[in-house]
Amino acid sequence: MPPEKKARMSKANSAGRKRKAAAPVAKTGKGSESAGSPVFTRWLMKSEPESRFENGIDVKFGIEDLKALPDQTSCWDGVRNYQARNFMRQMKEGQQAFFYHSNCKEPGIAGIMTIVKEAYVDHTQFDKKDVHYDASSKPDNPKWSMVDVQFQRMMKRFLPLSELKKYHLQHRANGGPLKDMAQFTRARLSVQPLTTEEFDFILSLEDKELL
C-alpha cells in the first residue's frame, strides 16, 4: 500500500498504496490464520494506479510506481482488513503475486511481483500523520503487518477485470479454474489468495487474444 508519498506507498482495505521501507522483522501479534487453513503459494494484490487523495496525501501507487523505486522494491503497507492481513502473514519469500490495478478506469492485472520479505510489523499503524494510522494498535501488540514486494515483470498484455469475469462466469457454469476465484467471491479484499490452477490459467491468458 503506499506512501510517505513518492518515497513510500501503502495499501488499504480494498485498495491501496505502498512505500519503500523495510524495518527489522518484529512480532506480528495475534490473530493469524489458524492451523488447518488452506496453504496458498500464489497471490493477487491490489493497488490504485490513479491519484486519489486521503487527508491531503495522494495514495496512488501503480505498477509503474513500483518499477521506479530503488531495487524496484516496496513494502506493501496500509492493509487494514484482518483477512487480507492474515493472507500476507502466510506469504513466503519467493512466492509470486499479480499486481492488480483497482479503483480505476480499467481495473485488471498489470504485472507480476515477487515476495522478497515475509510479514513484519507495519509501522504506518503508529504514525499519526499517516492515512492508515490506527490508534487502537499498540507497539507491544501490533495489529497490522506488511510484506516487501519486488517488481518482476509486466504482463505481455493487460488482463482487464471484464475479461476475467467472462472466464469466471464460463467456469462457474461449466467448470474451470476460475469458478471460485476470490476476485468474484471476496471482491473487496485487497490481498487475495490464488490456487496454482487459477494462477497458471490467468498467466496463460497473456498469450491469448482478448476474450
MDAnalysis code that builds the backbone (N, CA, C; Angstrom):
import MDAnalysis as mda
import numpy as np

u = mda.Universe.empty(633, n_residues=211, atom_resindex=np.repeat(np.arange(211), 3), trajectory=True)
u.add_TopologyAttr("name", ["N", "CA", "C"] * 211)
u.add_TopologyAttr("resid", np.arange(1, 212))
u.add_TopologyAttr("resname", ["MET", "PRO", "PRO", "GLU", "LYS", "LYS", "ALA", "ARG", "MET", "SER", "LYS", "ALA", "ASN", "SER", "ALA", "GLY", "ARG", "LYS", "ARG", "LYS", "ALA", "ALA", "ALA", "PRO", "VAL", "ALA", "LYS", "THR", "GLY", "LYS", "GLY", "SER", "GLU", "SER", "ALA", "GLY", "SER", "PRO", "VAL", "PHE", "THR", "ARG", "TRP", "LEU", "MET", "LYS", "SER", "GLU", "PRO", "GLU", "SER", "ARG", "PHE", "GLU", "ASN", "GLY", "ILE", "ASP", "VAL", "LYS", "PHE", "GLY", "ILE", "GLU", "ASP", "LEU", "LYS", "ALA", "LEU", "PRO", "ASP", "GLN", "THR", "SER", "CYS", "TRP", "ASP", "GLY", "VAL", "ARG", "ASN", "TYR", "GLN", "ALA", "ARG", "ASN", "PHE", "MET", "ARG", "GLN", "MET", "LYS", "GLU", "GLY", "GLN", "GLN", "ALA", "PHE", "PHE", "TYR", "HIS", "SER", "ASN", "CYS", "LYS", "GLU", "PRO", "GLY", "ILE", "ALA", "GLY", "ILE", "MET", "THR", "ILE", "VAL", "LYS", "GLU", "ALA", "TYR", "VAL", "ASP", "HIS", "THR", "GLN", "PHE", "ASP", "LYS", "LYS", "ASP", "VAL", "HIS", "TYR", "ASP", "ALA", "SER", "SER", "LYS", "PRO", "ASP", "ASN", "PRO", "LYS", "TRP", "SER", "MET", "VAL", "ASP", "VAL", "GLN", "PHE", "GLN", "ARG", "MET", "MET", "LYS", "ARG", "PHE", "LEU", "PRO", "LEU", "SER", "GLU", "LEU", "LYS", "LYS", "TYR", "HIS", "LEU", "GLN", "HIS", "ARG", "ALA", "ASN", "GLY", "GLY", "PRO", "LEU", "LYS", "ASP", "MET", "ALA", "GLN", "PHE", "THR", "ARG", "ALA", "ARG", "LEU", "SER", "VAL", "GLN", "PRO", "LEU", "THR", "THR", "GLU", "GLU", "PHE", "ASP", "PHE", "ILE", "LEU", "SER", "LEU", "GLU", "ASP", "LYS", "GLU", "LEU", "LEU"])
u.atoms.positions = np.array([
    [0.883, -1.119, 0.000],
    [0.000, 0.000, 0.000],
    [0.884, 1.120, 0.000],
    [0.764, 2.192, -0.098],
    [1.780, 3.144, -0.188],
    [1.828, 4.330, 0.673],
    [2.149, 5.358, 0.978],
    [3.086, 6.311, 0.968],
    [3.715, 7.116, 2.014],
    [4.659, 7.586, 2.097],
    [5.059, 8.846, 2.631],
    [5.171, 9.506, 1.305],
    [4.234, 9.591, 0.564],
    [4.134, 9.879, -0.828],
    [5.428, 9.969, -1.573],
    [5.399, 9.215, -2.648],
    [6.502, 9.129, -3.586],
    [7.690, 8.435, -2.959],
    [7.939, 8.623, -1.700],
    [9.045, 7.914, -1.089],
    [8.516, 6.627, -0.527],
    [7.255, 6.620, -0.194],
    [6.662, 5.419, 0.356],
    [5.291, 5.173, -0.214],
    [4.753, 4.014, -0.032],
    [3.431, 3.736, -0.517],
    [2.703, 2.749, 0.353],
    [1.385, 2.685, 0.293],
    [0.650, 1.803, 1.161],
    [-0.626, 1.293, 0.578],
    [-1.219, 0.339, 1.284],
    [-2.400, -0.299, 0.785],
    [-3.503, -0.226, 1.796],
    [-4.746, -0.177, 1.356],
    [-5.809, -0.075, 2.327],
    [-6.777, -1.218, 2.250],
    [-7.948, -1.059, 2.897],
    [-8.900, -2.155, 2.993],
    [-9.079, -2.899, 1.690],
    [-9.441, -2.219, 0.625],
    [-9.569, -2.943, -0.613],
    [-8.783, -2.344, -1.738],
    [-8.025, -1.305, -1.490],
    [-7.117, -0.790, -2.483],
    [-5.981, -0.202, -1.722],
    [-4.995, 0.431, -2.371],
    [-4.019, 0.976, -1.513],
    [-2.851, 1.554, -2.192],
    [-1.792, 1.567, -1.446],
    [-0.568, 2.134, -1.924],
    [0.582, 1.484, -1.216],
    [1.795, 1.934, -1.421],
    [2.915, 1.304, -0.789],
    [4.025, 2.234, -0.495],
    [5.075, 1.710, 0.119],
    [6.214, 2.567, 0.278],
    [7.459, 1.779, 0.475],
    [8.555, 2.406, 0.149],
    [9.837, 1.742, 0.215],
    [10.335, 1.854, 1.629],
    [10.230, 0.782, 2.373],
    [10.724, 0.773, 3.739],
    [10.784, -0.656, 4.195],
    [11.830, -1.018, 4.875],
    [11.937, -2.392, 5.326],
    [12.533, -2.400, 6.718],
    [11.663, -2.227, 7.679],
    [12.107, -2.221, 9.064],
    [12.471, -3.637, 9.479],
    [13.200, -3.790, 10.586],
    [13.546, -5.120, 11.046],
    [12.297, -5.936, 11.327],
    [12.390, -7.234, 11.147],
    [11.257, -8.100, 11.418],
    [10.909, -8.006, 12.894],
    [9.617, -7.852, 13.181],
    [9.173, -7.777, 14.570],
    [7.973, -8.674, 14.740],
    [7.542, -8.871, 15.965],
    [6.419, -9.774, 16.177],
    [5.166, -9.200, 15.549],
    [4.305, -10.087, 15.091],
    [3.135, -9.646, 14.357],
    [1.880, -9.637, 15.198],
    [1.949, -10.091, 16.409],
    [0.769, -10.084, 17.252],
    [-0.126, -11.258, 16.968],
    [-1.274, -11.305, 17.656],
    [-2.146, -12.456, 17.481],
    [-3.136, -12.229, 16.358],
    [-3.830, -13.303, 15.999],
    [-4.888, -13.176, 15.008],
    [-4.527, -13.727, 13.662],
    [-3.415, -14.473, 13.529],
    [-3.076, -15.031, 12.235],
    [-3.924, -16.243, 11.931],
    [-3.750, -16.758, 10.705],
    [-4.552, -17.871, 10.258],
    [-4.360, -19.075, 11.162],
    [-5.411, -19.768, 11.432],
    [-5.347, -20.923, 12.321],
    [-4.809, -22.137, 11.592],
    [-4.340, -23.098, 12.389],
    [-3.819, -24.329, 11.817],
    [-4.932, -25.015, 11.043],
    [-4.580, -25.659, 9.973],
    [-5.574, -26.354, 9.170],
    [-6.135, -25.511, 8.043],
    [-5.767, -24.216, 7.972],
    [-6.225, -23.370, 6.873],
    [-5.555, -23.809, 5.580],
    [-6.195, -23.565, 4.439],
    [-5.570, -23.918, 3.159],
    [-4.225, -23.225, 2.999],
    [-3.303, -23.904, 2.355],
    [-1.976, -23.332, 2.126],
    [-1.921, -22.793, 0.697],
    [-1.706, -21.500, 0.557],
    [-1.627, -20.870, -0.756],
    [-0.192, -20.442, -1.026],
    [0.186, -20.432, -2.296],
    [1.537, -20.024, -2.683],
    [1.534, -18.962, -3.770],
    [0.358, -18.548, -4.226],
    [0.222, -17.520, -5.250],
    [-0.811, -16.515, -4.780],
    [-0.675, -15.262, -5.231],
    [-1.488, -14.197, -4.670],
    [-1.885, -13.172, -5.722],
    [-2.905, -12.380, -5.374],
    [-3.302, -11.215, -6.155],
    [-3.389, -10.058, -5.166],
    [-2.680, -8.956, -5.470],
    [-2.595, -7.822, -4.551],
    [-2.991, -6.551, -5.294],
    [-3.901, -5.793, -4.690],
    [-4.499, -4.647, -5.364],
    [-3.914, -3.323, -4.898],
    [-3.775, -2.410, -5.838],
    [-3.360, -1.049, -5.522],
    [-3.951, -0.097, -6.555],
    [-4.009, 1.169, -6.204],
    [-4.663, 2.164, -7.049],
    [-3.650, 2.905, -7.925],
    [-3.763, 2.803, -9.243],
    [-2.797, 3.455, -10.134],
    [-3.135, 4.904, -10.460],
    [-4.296, 5.367, -10.026],
    [-4.721, 6.731, -10.332],
    [-4.790, 7.555, -9.047],
    [-4.522, 8.831, -9.165],
    [-4.475, 9.707, -7.993],
    [-5.804, 9.748, -7.247],
    [-5.703, 9.614, -5.942],
    [-6.841, 9.775, -5.034],
    [-6.263, 10.276, -3.710],
    [-6.829, 11.354, -3.187],
    [-6.253, 11.980, -2.001],
    [-7.020, 11.611, -0.738],
    [-6.270, 11.227, 0.282],
    [-6.809, 10.997, 1.617],
    [-6.044, 11.886, 2.583],
    [-6.764, 12.765, 3.270],
    [-6.121, 13.686, 4.215],
    [-4.951, 14.438, 3.572],
    [-5.145, 14.814, 2.322],
    [-4.135, 15.582, 1.623],
    [-2.986, 14.772, 1.048],
    [-3.045, 13.450, 1.175],
    [-1.977, 12.586, 0.672],
    [-2.485, 11.787, -0.519],
    [-1.729, 11.818, -1.603],
    [-2.090, 11.053, -2.788],
    [-1.718, 9.595, -2.553],
    [-2.719, 8.709, -2.563],
    [-2.468, 7.294, -2.273],
    [-2.197, 6.482, -3.537],
    [-2.034, 7.161, -4.653],
    [-1.745, 6.488, -5.920],
    [-0.508, 5.607, -5.806],
    [-0.612, 4.376, -6.321],
    [0.556, 3.500, -6.411],
    [0.272, 2.395, -7.421],
    [0.718, 2.623, -8.639],
    [0.546, 1.637, -9.692],
    [1.835, 0.861, -9.913],
    [1.794, -0.056, -10.837],
    [2.964, -0.895, -11.078],
    [4.147, -0.066, -11.594],
    [3.871, 1.014, -12.302],
    [4.958, 1.876, -12.772],
    [5.651, 2.563, -11.593],
    [4.891, 2.851, -10.537],
    [5.492, 3.435, -9.337],
    [6.419, 2.432, -8.658],
    [6.006, 1.174, -8.627],
    [6.856, 0.132, -8.056],
    [8.143, -0.001, -8.865],
    [8.026, -0.001, -10.174],
    [9.198, -0.124, -11.046],
    [10.191, 1.011, -10.823],
    [9.679, 2.190, -10.471],
    [10.529, 3.371, -10.346],
    [11.278, 3.451, -9.015],
    [10.922, 2.620, -8.051],
    [11.562, 2.665, -6.741],
    [12.933, 1.992, -6.762],
    [13.811, 2.348, -5.826],
    [15.116, 1.666, -5.737],
    [14.942, 0.155, -5.627],
    [15.699, -0.575, -6.433],
    [15.612, -2.041, -6.482],
    [14.230, -2.521, -6.903],
    [13.405, -1.593, -7.391],
    [12.033, -1.925, -7.802],
    [11.301, -2.678, -6.682],
    [11.557, -2.233, -5.457],
    [11.054, -2.926, -4.268],
    [10.318, -1.950, -3.361],
    [9.235, -2.424, -2.742],
    [8.449, -1.601, -1.828],
    [7.824, -2.470, -0.753],
    [7.556, -1.859, 0.397],
    [6.725, -2.560, 1.372],
    [5.267, -2.391, 0.954],
    [4.461, -3.357, 1.325],
    [3.029, -3.326, 0.991],
    [2.289, -3.005, 2.291],
    [2.277, -1.724, 2.630],
    [1.730, -1.312, 3.915],
    [0.302, -0.807, 3.782],
    [-0.319, -0.520, 4.908],
    [-1.642, 0.081, 4.905],
    [-2.804, -0.877, 4.873],
    [-2.576, -2.181, 4.864],
    [-3.684, -3.145, 4.860],
    [-4.377, -3.092, 6.220],
    [-5.675, -2.834, 6.211],
    [-6.424, -2.715, 7.457],
    [-7.665, -3.615, 7.452],
    [-7.512, -4.758, 6.894],
    [-8.541, -5.789, 6.887],
    [-7.894, -7.054, 7.433],
    [-8.517, -7.665, 8.432],
    [-7.881, -8.787, 9.111],
    [-7.632, -9.982, 8.193],
    [-8.585, -10.277, 7.318],
    [-8.395, -11.428, 6.433],
    [-7.265, -11.171, 5.443],
    [-7.226, -9.957, 4.889],
    [-6.141, -9.607, 3.973],
    [-4.796, -9.652, 4.703],
    [-4.777, -9.128, 5.931],
    [-3.547, -9.179, 6.734],
    [-3.110, -10.621, 6.967],
    [-4.056, -11.486, 7.293],
    [-3.710, -12.876, 7.568],
    [-3.159, -13.577, 6.332],
    [-3.682, -13.217, 5.161],
    [-3.126, -13.779, 3.929],
    [-1.677, -13.328, 3.768],
    [-1.383, -12.061, 4.056],
    [0.002, -11.600, 3.947],
    [0.905, -12.344, 4.930],
    [0.384, -12.675, 6.080],
    [1.184, -13.409, 7.059],
    [1.488, -14.841, 6.615],
    [0.732, -15.330, 5.635],
    [1.003, -16.662, 5.082],
    [2.069, -16.624, 3.988],
    [2.336, -15.462, 3.451],
    [3.237, -15.350, 2.306],
    [4.661, -15.747, 2.669],
    [5.317, -16.395, 1.711],
    [6.698, -16.824, 1.888],
    [7.583, -16.156, 0.843],
    [8.813, -15.898, 1.227],
    [9.772, -15.305, 0.311],
    [9.884, -16.126, -0.959],
    [9.865, -15.464, -2.103],
    [9.989, -16.136, -3.392],
    [8.662, -16.427, -4.064],
    [7.555, -16.318, -3.327],
    [6.255, -16.540, -3.948],
    [5.895, -15.376, -4.863],
    [5.006, -15.632, -5.803],
    [4.632, -14.623, -6.785],
    [3.232, -14.088, -6.529],
    [3.027, -12.851, -6.941],
    [1.712, -12.219, -6.827],
    [1.441, -11.387, -8.069],
    [0.204, -11.396, -8.503],
    [-0.207, -10.494, -9.569],
    [-0.395, -9.095, -8.968],
    [0.077, -8.090, -9.678],
    [-0.168, -6.693, -9.306],
    [-1.448, -6.279, -10.023],
    [-2.478, -6.024, -9.234],
    [-3.807, -5.724, -9.775],
    [-4.119, -4.246, -9.583],
    [-4.444, -3.566, -10.673],
    [-4.841, -2.164, -10.605],
    [-6.328, -2.080, -10.266],
    [-6.642, -1.391, -9.167],
    [-8.033, -1.316, -8.715],
    [-8.502, 0.130, -8.615],
    [-9.807, 0.276, -8.461],
    [-10.413, 1.597, -8.256],
    [-9.946, 2.585, -9.322],
    [-10.035, 2.158, -10.569],
    [-9.550, 2.978, -11.680],
    [-10.430, 2.742, -12.906],
    [-10.155, 3.477, -13.964],
    [-10.981, 3.382, -15.168],
    [-10.958, 1.974, -15.754],
    [-9.803, 1.338, -15.738],
    [-9.673, -0.013, -16.311],
    [-8.991, -0.907, -15.291],
    [-9.755, -1.512, -14.380],
    [-9.150, -2.409, -13.400],
    [-8.706, -3.714, -14.052],
    [-7.663, -4.309, -13.487],
    [-7.191, -5.576, -14.029],
    [-5.759, -5.848, -13.613],
    [-5.214, -6.924, -14.152],
    [-3.876, -7.378, -13.785],
    [-2.840, -6.763, -14.710],
    [-1.890, -6.037, -14.103],
    [-0.895, -5.300, -14.889],
    [0.450, -6.008, -14.956],
    [0.784, -6.803, -13.945],
    [2.098, -7.423, -13.926],
    [2.259, -8.414, -12.797],
    [3.504, -8.827, -12.609],
    [3.833, -9.841, -11.602],
    [4.923, -9.300, -10.693],
    [4.801, -9.572, -9.415],
    [5.840, -9.209, -8.459],
    [6.156, -10.413, -7.585],
    [7.278, -10.318, -6.877],
    [7.758, -11.405, -6.030],
    [7.800, -10.937, -4.584],
    [7.408, -11.802, -3.669],
    [7.517, -11.511, -2.242],
    [8.994, -11.657, -1.867],
    [9.600, -10.584, -1.385],
    [11.025, -10.624, -1.061],
    [11.295, -10.486, 0.436],
    [10.265, -10.189, 1.208],
    [10.401, -10.186, 2.662],
    [9.070, -10.586, 3.271],
    [9.109, -11.563, 4.158],
    [7.891, -12.075, 4.768],
    [7.345, -11.093, 5.802],
    [6.140, -11.353, 6.275],
    [5.383, -10.403, 7.094],
    [6.158, -9.885, 8.304],
    [6.076, -8.579, 8.490],
    [6.645, -7.914, 9.664],
    [5.740, -6.733, 10.003],
    [6.010, -6.078, 11.109],
    [5.113, -5.035, 11.613],
    [5.013, -3.865, 10.636],
    [3.789, -3.463, 10.337],
    [3.512, -2.295, 9.502],
    [3.622, -1.049, 10.378],
    [4.679, -0.273, 10.175],
    [4.932, 0.894, 11.011],
    [3.924, 2.020, 10.812],
    [3.183, 2.010, 9.705],
    [2.240, 3.106, 9.448],
    [1.101, 3.131, 10.457],
    [0.843, 2.000, 11.113],
    [-0.236, 1.965, 12.100],
    [0.046, 2.869, 13.306],
    [1.327, 3.215, 13.528],
    [1.713, 4.037, 14.678],
    [1.996, 5.492, 14.306],
    [1.928, 5.797, 13.014],
    [2.261, 7.133, 12.529],
    [0.993, 7.984, 12.446],
    [0.864, 8.947, 13.352],
    [-0.352, 9.764, 13.410],
    [-0.568, 10.591, 12.143],
    [0.474, 10.809, 11.383],
    [0.342, 11.586, 10.150],
    [-0.031, 10.723, 8.957],
    [-0.024, 9.425, 9.155],
    [-0.297, 8.504, 8.053],
    [-1.799, 8.259, 7.920],
    [-2.257, 8.094, 6.680],
    [-3.688, 7.853, 6.458],
    [-4.132, 6.506, 7.028],
    [-3.188, 5.641, 7.355],
    [-3.517, 4.324, 7.898],
    [-3.211, 4.196, 9.388],
    [-3.069, 5.346, 10.041],
    [-2.840, 5.343, 11.488],
    [-3.985, 4.632, 12.206],
    [-3.641, 3.792, 13.175],
    [-4.641, 3.058, 13.955],
    [-4.343, 3.282, 15.444],
    [-5.135, 4.145, 16.066],
    [-4.903, 4.493, 17.465],
    [-5.094, 3.307, 18.403],
    [-5.816, 2.291, 17.949],
    [-6.086, 1.139, 18.810],
    [-4.959, 0.105, 18.790],
    [-4.008, 0.269, 17.874],
    [-2.891, -0.676, 17.775],
    [-1.726, -0.182, 18.624],
    [-1.134, -1.082, 19.392],
    [-0.066, -0.723, 20.318],
    [1.249, -1.387, 19.911],
    [2.379, -0.703, 20.127],
    [3.683, -1.249, 19.744],
    [3.990, -2.605, 20.378],
    [3.462, -2.849, 21.591],
    [3.747, -4.133, 22.236],
    [2.801, -5.230, 21.773],
    [1.786, -4.861, 20.979],
    [0.872, -5.858, 20.413],
    [0.282, -5.313, 19.121],
    [1.121, -5.144, 18.089],
    [0.660, -4.523, 16.838],
    [-0.371, -5.383, 16.122],
    [-1.336, -4.710, 15.519],
    [-2.404, -5.415, 14.801],
    [-2.025, -5.742, 13.360],
    [-1.229, -4.875, 12.748],
    [-1.105, -4.911, 11.299],
    [0.291, -5.270, 10.824],
    [0.330, -6.020, 9.730],
    [1.590, -6.495, 9.154],
    [1.702, -6.050, 7.698],
    [2.904, -6.173, 7.166],
    [3.133, -5.909, 5.745],
    [4.244, -6.828, 5.252],
    [4.364, -6.919, 3.955],
    [5.449, -7.668, 3.332],
    [6.169, -6.729, 2.377],
    [7.339, -7.142, 1.902],
    [8.027, -6.396, 0.853],
    [7.861, -7.143, -0.465],
    [7.634, -6.377, -1.519],
    [7.452, -6.953, -2.851],
    [8.447, -6.320, -3.816],
    [8.792, -7.075, -4.846],
    [9.698, -6.568, -5.883],
    [9.087, -6.806, -7.253],
    [9.153, -5.786, -8.077],
    [8.668, -5.901, -9.459],
    [9.388, -7.037, -10.166],
    [8.631, -7.886, -10.858],
    [9.230, -8.945, -11.659],
    [9.112, -8.636, -13.139],
    [7.880, -8.424, -13.591],
    [7.693, -8.071, -14.999],
    [6.271, -7.597, -15.242],
    [6.075, -6.906, -16.359],
    [4.743, -6.550, -16.820],
    [4.119, -7.779, -17.471],
    [2.799, -7.836, -17.472],
    [2.132, -8.857, -18.268],
    [2.384, -8.560, -19.744],
    [2.378, -9.586, -20.569],
    [2.565, -9.376, -22.005],
    [1.447, -8.501, -22.561],
    [0.281, -8.614, -21.957],
    [-0.821, -7.698, -22.238],
    [-1.615, -7.534, -20.948],
    [-2.202, -6.377, -20.774],
    [-3.021, -6.102, -19.602],
    [-4.233, -7.023, -19.606],
    [-4.540, -7.616, -18.459],
    [-5.691, -8.523, -18.354],
    [-6.808, -7.812, -17.605],
    [-7.796, -7.286, -18.323],
    [-8.843, -6.491, -17.677],
    [-9.799, -7.330, -16.845],
    [-10.363, -6.706, -15.840],
    [-11.348, -7.374, -14.987],
    [-12.498, -7.922, -15.811],
    [-12.915, -7.184, -16.826],
    [-14.049, -7.621, -17.643],
    [-13.783, -8.981, -18.288],
    [-12.542, -9.210, -18.730],
    [-12.196, -10.490, -19.338],
    [-12.159, -11.599, -18.287],
    [-11.558, -11.307, -17.149],
    [-11.510, -12.305, -16.076],
    [-12.915, -12.711, -15.648],
    [-13.824, -11.730, -15.611],
    [-15.196, -12.029, -15.201],
    [-15.885, -12.949, -16.206],
    [-15.618, -12.753, -17.495],
    [-16.219, -13.635, -18.511],
    [-15.773, -15.074, -18.304],
    [-14.473, -15.260, -18.034],
    [-13.980, -16.617, -17.788],
    [-14.567, -17.174, -16.496],
    [-14.675, -16.333, -15.476],
    [-15.266, -16.789, -14.219],
    [-16.688, -17.305, -14.431],
    [-17.484, -16.560, -15.172],
    [-18.864, -16.970, -15.417],
    [-18.928, -18.256, -16.237],
    [-18.051, -18.365, -17.238],
    [-17.980, -19.601, -18.037],
    [-17.618, -20.785, -17.152],
    [-16.607, -20.601, -16.320],
    [-16.119, -21.695, -15.488],
    [-17.100, -22.048, -14.377],
    [-17.837, -21.071, -13.893],
    [-18.836, -21.353, -12.873],
    [-19.980, -22.190, -13.445],
    [-20.279, -21.952, -14.723],
    [-21.369, -22.690, -15.364],
    [-20.935, -24.071, -15.843],
    [-19.695, -24.157, -16.338],
    [-19.260, -25.396, -16.989],
    [-18.059, -26.058, -16.337],
    [-17.551, -25.448, -15.296],
    [-16.352, -25.981, -14.662],
    [-15.114, -25.335, -15.248],
    [-14.128, -25.085, -14.406],
    [-12.895, -24.462, -14.867],
    [-12.167, -23.800, -13.712],
    [-10.919, -23.414, -13.912],
    [-10.062, -22.922, -12.825],
    [-10.577, -21.676, -12.113],
    [-11.305, -20.797, -12.807],
    [-11.690, -19.528, -12.192],
    [-13.086, -19.541, -11.573],
    [-13.691, -20.715, -11.446],
    [-15.071, -20.772, -10.957],
    [-15.224, -20.222, -9.547],
    [-14.200, -20.363, -8.710],
    [-14.269, -19.884, -7.322],
    [-13.240, -18.796, -7.029],
    [-12.752, -18.129, -8.046],
    [-11.716, -17.114, -7.856],
    [-12.156, -16.052, -6.857],
    [-11.285, -15.729, -5.908],
    [-11.623, -14.802, -4.825],
    [-12.046, -13.429, -5.339],
    [-11.524, -13.012, -6.475],
    [-11.893, -11.704, -7.022],
    [-13.396, -11.586, -7.222],
    [-14.063, -12.717, -7.394],
    [-15.507, -12.687, -7.643],
    [-16.319, -13.256, -6.483],
    [-15.657, -13.756, -5.467],
    [-16.357, -14.255, -4.282],
    [-16.040, -13.422, -3.043],
    [-14.874, -12.771, -3.054],
    [-14.465, -11.888, -1.949],
    [-13.815, -10.643, -2.551],
    [-14.558, -9.982, -3.409],
    [-14.000, -8.926, -4.266],
    [-13.393, -7.768, -3.494],
    [-13.881, -7.480, -2.293],
    [-13.404, -6.293, -1.590],
    [-12.042, -6.497, -0.930],
    [-11.575, -7.720, -0.866],
    [-10.269, -7.973, -0.260],
    [-9.157, -7.421, -1.149],
    [-8.242, -6.670, -0.556],
    [-7.139, -6.098, -1.330],
    [-5.983, -7.073, -1.500],
    [-5.966, -8.124, -0.692],
    [-4.967, -9.189, -0.817],
    [-5.736, -10.502, -0.892],
    [-5.559, -11.225, -1.997],
    [-6.358, -12.424, -2.228],
    [-5.463, -13.613, -2.571],
    [-5.846, -14.798, -2.098],
    [-5.090, -15.997, -2.455],
    [-5.517, -16.525, -3.816],
    [-4.601, -17.179, -4.500],
    [-4.901, -17.864, -5.748],
    [-4.404, -19.303, -5.648],
    [-5.183, -20.223, -6.159],
    [-4.677, -21.583, -6.277],
    [-3.666, -21.621, -7.416],
    [-2.866, -22.661, -7.446],
    [-1.900, -22.803, -8.539],
    [-2.620, -22.865, -9.880],
    [-3.770, -23.554, -9.904],
    [-4.540, -23.677, -11.143],
    [-5.056, -22.307, -11.599],
    [-5.545, -21.511, -10.663],
    [-6.014, -20.166, -11.010],
    [-4.879, -19.319, -11.548],
    [-3.756, -19.326, -10.848],
    [-2.611, -18.507, -11.258],
    [-2.130, -18.910, -12.645],
    [-1.957, -20.207, -12.863],
    [-1.445, -20.681, -14.158],
    [-2.405, -20.369, -15.292],
    [-3.714, -20.505, -15.040],
    [-4.692, -20.199, -16.091],
    [-4.640, -18.717, -16.436],
    [-4.627, -17.861, -15.409],
    [-4.574, -16.423, -15.658],
    [-3.295, -16.064, -16.420],
    [-2.191, -16.660, -16.031],
    [-0.927, -16.392, -16.711],
    [-1.000, -16.782, -18.184],
    [-1.713, -17.858, -18.482],
    [-1.821, -18.318, -19.877],
    [-2.605, -17.346, -20.744],
    [-3.422, -16.513, -20.129],
    [-4.258, -15.593, -20.909],
    [-3.443, -14.530, -21.622],
    [-2.243, -14.218, -21.094],
    [-1.455, -13.153, -21.723],
    [-0.986, -13.547, -23.124],
    [-1.002, -14.842, -23.417],
    [-0.595, -15.319, -24.747],
    [-1.791, -15.527, -25.668],
    [-2.985, -15.207, -25.192],
    [-4.199, -15.363, -25.989],
    [-4.777, -13.996, -26.306],
    [-5.624, -13.962, -27.328],
    [-6.289, -12.709, -27.661],
    [-7.369, -12.422, -26.639],
    [-7.712, -11.154, -26.480],
    [-8.753, -10.732, -25.553],
    [-10.067, -11.466, -25.852],
    [-10.658, -12.024, -24.812],
    [-11.906, -12.775, -24.984],
    [-13.030, -11.836, -25.372],
])
